[in-house]
């Protein structure tokens, strides 16, 4: 299958080359595109040096905006499968094989890589609580067990990513549990698969400080909108 790996990146000059090179080693048949989300550092130049395609956004749209840019690129260029990997080095590209295998076996549209199905993974208290709450909501709403609905390590079929590429209300920040619920509502099959992730011991997290509080509030409002929206 013609596969594209999408790597959203914002000021990831310290990790982007290693992420791209590890992905090249693990999935040599896949194309790789780094969506440079308005970085102010050397991220785009370093990504190009590794041989990845680079899409440069004129300003910082946010994680979701960068992903949707990649989905539109994949749709336009006829890819059959998309894999999304973060640019900070947290996701182990070797898990891609597991995601695609589960997609084929389960005939799924989206396979989410769960860090909690394969050993222990430490997260902060606030984020851990949010993940548990949203996992419960996603599981109750879809009837499918979800343990890690906030994971950005995913494999998507053309049917799924081409649909998300055209959504006018696709979130610019964090497309998480409310997207799972919206996809289920539209009869897409979403499942999980165990993957390995690297615990971040340094650097600036997108969920540090008060950000988890704002994240929970935004996500709760997004969930309400999904529940209220008519098909």
NORQUIKA-V709324 format. One line per field, one symbol per residue. phi: phi as a letter, one per 20 degrees, with the letter a starting at -180 (. if undefined). psi: psi as a letter, one per 30 degrees, with the letter a starting at -180 (. if undefined). burial: # if it has 16 or more other C-alpha atoms within 10 Angstrom, else .. A space follows every 10 residues. Layout:
# NORQUIKA-V709324
phi: ???
psi: ???
burial: ???
This chain:
# NORQUIKA-V709324
phi: .fdcedcfbc ldffcfffff ffffffcfee ecceefemfd degffffffe nffcdeefbf eogfffffgf ffffffdmfe cdcdcfeenf eegffgffff ffgffeleec cefdfeecne becfffffff ffffffffff fendfcdbfe feebdcfggf fffffdffdf feecedfffg fffffemeec cdbfcecefe dbneefdeme ggffffffff fffgfffefe f
psi: kjkkkkjkkj hhfffeeeee eeeeeeiffl lkkkjjhhkg ageeeeeeff glkkjjkflj eleeeeeeee eeeeeeggke kkkkklggge kjfffeeeee eeeeefhlek kkjkfffiak kklleeeeee eeeeeeeeee efgkkkfifg kfjlkkleee feefffkfgk kfdjjbefee eeeeeggkjk llkklklkkk faljkfhlbf eeeeeeeeee eeeeeeefkk .
burial: ..######## ###.###### ####.##..# #########. ..##.##... .#####...# ########## #####...## ########## ###.##.### .##....### #######... .....##..# #..##.###. .#..###### ########.# ##.##....# #..####### #####..### #######... .......... .#..##..#. .##..#.... .
